[in-house]
Amino acid sequence: RGDLQGGDYDTNETFAPVVKWATIRSLFSLAVMDNWTTASIDFKNAFAQATLPKPIYLELPPGYARANPDHKDYVMKIKKSLYGDRRAANLWYRKLRKSLESDALGFKVSVIGLKANR
């Protein structure tokens, strides 16, 4: 639960940019005028795909220790982001941006977009 999140890791970095509807409308207008093909992508479990900067340790769910007495002193080590994590959107954005800006794809962030977000 993100509302209970605390600890020594940075929970303040939660910003993740979103696309403006004017940009989407402009891209669709260009697609129609130039007869481009468009597609939509749904990233299933997107937030759970981002790797955490450092792992989070969680207590086991209630009832687990009762069902598995040998594991009563165990904890879970979480390496990937969770939907309840306050940083999930930001971590997913960083992963997506890194992939898009890779040498393989070669996309670049718009200078106009960078100025608007500051």
CNS distance restraints for C-alpha pairs under 8 A (distance, minus, plus):
assign (resid   1 and name CA) (resid   5 and name CA) 6.63 0.50 0.50
assign (resid   1 and name CA) (resid  84 and name CA) 5.09 0.50 0.50
assign (resid   1 and name CA) (resid  85 and name CA) 6.88 0.50 0.50
assign (resid   2 and name CA) (resid  84 and name CA) 4.80 0.50 0.50
assign (resid   2 and name CA) (resid  85 and name CA) 4.92 0.50 0.50
assign (resid   2 and name CA) (resid  86 and name CA) 5.46 0.50 0.50
assign (resid   5 and name CA) (resid  11 and name CA) 7.75 0.50 0.50
assign (resid   5 and name CA) (resid  85 and name CA) 7.44 0.50 0.50
assign (resid   5 and name CA) (resid  86 and name CA) 7.78 0.50 0.50
assign (resid   6 and name CA) (resid  11 and name CA) 7.27 0.50 0.50
assign (resid  11 and name CA) (resid  86 and name CA) 6.46 0.50 0.50
assign (resid  11 and name CA) (resid  87 and name CA) 6.35 0.50 0.50
assign (resid  12 and name CA) (resid  87 and name CA) 7.82 0.50 0.50
assign (resid  13 and name CA) (resid  87 and name CA) 6.39 0.50 0.50
assign (resid  13 and name CA) (resid  90 and name CA) 7.19 0.50 0.50
assign (resid  14 and name CA) (resid  86 and name CA) 6.12 0.50 0.50
assign (resid  14 and name CA) (resid  87 and name CA) 4.70 0.50 0.50
assign (resid  14 and name CA) (resid  88 and name CA) 7.53 0.50 0.50
assign (resid  14 and name CA) (resid  89 and name CA) 6.91 0.50 0.50
assign (resid  14 and name CA) (resid  90 and name CA) 5.36 0.50 0.50
assign (resid  15 and name CA) (resid  87 and name CA) 7.88 0.50 0.50
assign (resid  15 and name CA) (resid  89 and name CA) 7.41 0.50 0.50
assign (resid  15 and name CA) (resid  90 and name CA) 5.63 0.50 0.50
assign (resid  16 and name CA) (resid  89 and name CA) 5.79 0.50 0.50
assign (resid  16 and name CA) (resid  90 and name CA) 4.64 0.50 0.50
assign (resid  16 and name CA) (resid  93 and name CA) 6.15 0.50 0.50
assign (resid  17 and name CA) (resid  93 and name CA) 7.71 0.50 0.50
assign (resid  17 and name CA) (resid 117 and name CA) 7.68 0.50 0.50
assign (resid  19 and name CA) (resid  23 and name CA) 6.88 0.50 0.50
assign (resid  19 and name CA) (resid  24 and name CA) 7.41 0.50 0.50
assign (resid  20 and name CA) (resid  24 and name CA) 6.73 0.50 0.50
assign (resid  21 and name CA) (resid  25 and name CA) 6.12 0.50 0.50
assign (resid  22 and name CA) (resid  26 and name CA) 6.10 0.50 0.50
assign (resid  23 and name CA) (resid  27 and name CA) 6.19 0.50 0.50
assign (resid  24 and name CA) (resid  28 and name CA) 6.19 0.50 0.50
assign (resid  25 and name CA) (resid  29 and name CA) 6.06 0.50 0.50
assign (resid  26 and name CA) (resid  30 and name CA) 6.24 0.50 0.50
assign (resid  27 and name CA) (resid  31 and name CA) 6.13 0.50 0.50
assign (resid  28 and name CA) (resid  32 and name CA) 6.17 0.50 0.50
assign (resid  29 and name CA) (resid  33 and name CA) 6.16 0.50 0.50
assign (resid  30 and name CA) (resid  34 and name CA) 5.91 0.50 0.50
assign (resid  30 and name CA) (resid  36 and name CA) 7.80 0.50 0.50
assign (resid  31 and name CA) (resid  35 and name CA) 5.56 0.50 0.50
assign (resid  31 and name CA) (resid  36 and name CA) 4.55 0.50 0.50
assign (resid  31 and name CA) (resid  37 and name CA) 6.87 0.50 0.50
assign (resid  31 and name CA) (resid  38 and name CA) 7.21 0.50 0.50
assign (resid  32 and name CA) (resid  36 and name CA) 6.49 0.50 0.50
assign (resid  45 and name CA) (resid  49 and name CA) 6.78 0.50 0.50
assign (resid  46 and name CA) (resid  50 and name CA) 7.55 0.50 0.50
assign (resid  46 and name CA) (resid  92 and name CA) 6.77 0.50 0.50
assign (resid  47 and name CA) (resid  81 and name CA) 6.22 0.50 0.50
assign (resid  47 and name CA) (resid  82 and name CA) 6.41 0.50 0.50
assign (resid  47 and name CA) (resid  83 and name CA) 5.93 0.50 0.50
assign (resid  47 and name CA) (resid  88 and name CA) 5.41 0.50 0.50
assign (resid  47 and name CA) (resid  89 and name CA) 6.26 0.50 0.50
assign (resid  47 and name CA) (resid  91 and name CA) 7.54 0.50 0.50
assign (resid  47 and name CA) (resid  92 and name CA) 5.49 0.50 0.50
assign (resid  48 and name CA) (resid  80 and name CA) 5.95 0.50 0.50
assign (resid  48 and name CA) (resid  81 and name CA) 4.86 0.50 0.50
assign (resid  48 and name CA) (resid  82 and name CA) 5.20 0.50 0.50
assign (resid  48 and name CA) (resid  83 and name CA) 6.54 0.50 0.50
assign (resid  48 and name CA) (resid  88 and name CA) 7.61 0.50 0.50
assign (resid  49 and name CA) (resid  80 and name CA) 6.35 0.50 0.50
assign (resid  49 and name CA) (resid  81 and name CA) 6.69 0.50 0.50
assign (resid  49 and name CA) (resid  92 and name CA) 7.03 0.50 0.50
assign (resid  50 and name CA) (resid  80 and name CA) 5.70 0.50 0.50
assign (resid  50 and name CA) (resid  81 and name CA) 5.50 0.50 0.50
assign (resid  50 and name CA) (resid  88 and name CA) 7.51 0.50 0.50
assign (resid  50 and name CA) (resid  91 and name CA) 5.68 0.50 0.50
assign (resid  50 and name CA) (resid  92 and name CA) 5.13 0.50 0.50
assign (resid  50 and name CA) (resid  95 and name CA) 6.15 0.50 0.50
assign (resid  51 and name CA) (resid  79 and name CA) 6.11 0.50 0.50
assign (resid  51 and name CA) (resid  80 and name CA) 4.46 0.50 0.50
assign (resid  51 and name CA) (resid  81 and name CA) 5.95 0.50 0.50
assign (resid  51 and name CA) (resid  91 and name CA) 7.35 0.50 0.50
assign (resid  52 and name CA) (resid  79 and name CA) 5.68 0.50 0.50
assign (resid  52 and name CA) (resid  80 and name CA) 5.33 0.50 0.50
assign (resid  52 and name CA) (resid  81 and name CA) 5.67 0.50 0.50
assign (resid  52 and name CA) (resid  91 and name CA) 7.40 0.50 0.50
assign (resid  54 and name CA) (resid  79 and name CA) 7.17 0.50 0.50
assign (resid  55 and name CA) (resid  77 and name CA) 6.29 0.50 0.50
assign (resid  55 and name CA) (resid  78 and name CA) 5.41 0.50 0.50
assign (resid  55 and name CA) (resid  79 and name CA) 4.89 0.50 0.50
assign (resid  55 and name CA) (resid  80 and name CA) 7.75 0.50 0.50
assign (resid  56 and name CA) (resid  77 and name CA) 5.87 0.50 0.50
assign (resid  56 and name CA) (resid  78 and name CA) 5.11 0.50 0.50
assign (resid  56 and name CA) (resid  79 and name CA) 6.88 0.50 0.50
assign (resid  57 and name CA) (resid  75 and name CA) 6.37 0.50 0.50
assign (resid  57 and name CA) (resid  76 and name CA) 5.49 0.50 0.50
assign (resid  57 and name CA) (resid  77 and name CA) 4.71 0.50 0.50
assign (resid  57 and name CA) (resid  78 and name CA) 6.16 0.50 0.50
assign (resid  58 and name CA) (resid  75 and name CA) 5.65 0.50 0.50
assign (resid  58 and name CA) (resid  76 and name CA) 5.08 0.50 0.50
assign (resid  58 and name CA) (resid  77 and name CA) 6.64 0.50 0.50
assign (resid  58 and name CA) (resid  78 and name CA) 7.52 0.50 0.50
assign (resid  59 and name CA) (resid  74 and name CA) 7.59 0.50 0.50
assign (resid  59 and name CA) (resid  75 and name CA) 4.99 0.50 0.50
assign (resid  59 and name CA) (resid  76 and name CA) 6.29 0.50 0.50
assign (resid  60 and name CA) (resid  64 and name CA) 6.44 0.50 0.50
assign (resid  60 and name CA) (resid  65 and name CA) 7.39 0.50 0.50
assign (resid  60 and name CA) (resid  74 and name CA) 7.15 0.50 0.50
assign (resid  60 and name CA) (resid  75 and name CA) 5.69 0.50 0.50
assign (resid  60 and name CA) (resid  76 and name CA) 6.37 0.50 0.50
assign (resid  63 and name CA) (resid  67 and name CA) 6.27 0.50 0.50
assign (resid  64 and name CA) (resid  68 and name CA) 5.98 0.50 0.50
assign (resid  64 and name CA) (resid  72 and name CA) 7.88 0.50 0.50
assign (resid  65 and name CA) (resid  69 and name CA) 5.23 0.50 0.50
assign (resid  65 and name CA) (resid  70 and name CA) 7.60 0.50 0.50
assign (resid  65 and name CA) (resid  71 and name CA) 5.90 0.50 0.50
assign (resid  65 and name CA) (resid  72 and name CA) 4.54 0.50 0.50
assign (resid  66 and name CA) (resid  72 and name CA) 7.52 0.50 0.50
assign (resid  68 and name CA) (resid  72 and name CA) 6.98 0.50 0.50
assign (resid  81 and name CA) (resid  85 and name CA) 6.70 0.50 0.50
assign (resid  81 and name CA) (resid  87 and name CA) 7.96 0.50 0.50
assign (resid  81 and name CA) (resid  88 and name CA) 5.80 0.50 0.50
assign (resid  81 and name CA) (resid  91 and name CA) 7.54 0.50 0.50
assign (resid  82 and name CA) (resid  88 and name CA) 6.37 0.50 0.50
assign (resid  83 and name CA) (resid  88 and name CA) 6.13 0.50 0.50
assign (resid  84 and name CA) (resid  88 and name CA) 7.43 0.50 0.50
assign (resid  87 and name CA) (resid  91 and name CA) 6.02 0.50 0.50
assign (resid  88 and name CA) (resid  92 and name CA) 6.11 0.50 0.50
assign (resid  89 and name CA) (resid  93 and name CA) 6.12 0.50 0.50
assign (resid  90 and name CA) (resid  94 and name CA) 6.25 0.50 0.50
assign (resid  91 and name CA) (resid  95 and name CA) 6.30 0.50 0.50
assign (resid  92 and name CA) (resid  96 and name CA) 6.13 0.50 0.50
assign (resid  93 and name CA) (resid  97 and name CA) 5.94 0.50 0.50
assign (resid  94 and name CA) (resid  98 and name CA) 6.02 0.50 0.50
assign (resid  95 and name CA) (resid  99 and name CA) 6.30 0.50 0.50
assign (resid  96 and name CA) (resid 100 and name CA) 6.18 0.50 0.50
assign (resid  97 and name CA) (resid 101 and name CA) 5.99 0.50 0.50
assign (resid  98 and name CA) (resid 102 and name CA) 6.06 0.50 0.50
assign (resid  99 and name CA) (resid 105 and name CA) 7.50 0.50 0.50
assign (resid 100 and name CA) (resid 105 and name CA) 5.71 0.50 0.50
assign (resid 100 and name CA) (resid 106 and name CA) 6.59 0.50 0.50
assign (resid 100 and name CA) (resid 107 and name CA) 5.51 0.50 0.50
assign (resid 100 and name CA) (resid 108 and name CA) 7.78 0.50 0.50
assign (resid 101 and name CA) (resid 105 and name CA) 6.35 0.50 0.50
assign (resid 101 and name CA) (resid 106 and name CA) 5.16 0.50 0.50
assign (resid 101 and name CA) (resid 107 and name CA) 4.80 0.50 0.50
assign (resid 101 and name CA) (resid 108 and name CA) 5.83 0.50 0.50
assign (resid 102 and name CA) (resid 106 and name CA) 5.57 0.50 0.50
assign (resid 102 and name CA) (resid 107 and name CA) 7.41 0.50 0.50
assign (resid 109 and name CA) (resid 113 and name CA) 7.17 0.50 0.50
assign (resid 109 and name CA) (resid 114 and name CA) 7.30 0.50 0.50
assign (resid 110 and name CA) (resid 114 and name CA) 6.40 0.50 0.50
assign (resid 111 and name CA) (resid 115 and name CA) 6.38 0.50 0.50
assign (resid 112 and name CA) (resid 116 and name CA) 6.29 0.50 0.50
assign (resid 113 and name CA) (resid 117 and name CA) 6.37 0.50 0.50
assign (resid 114 and name CA) (resid 118 and name CA) 6.72 0.50 0.50
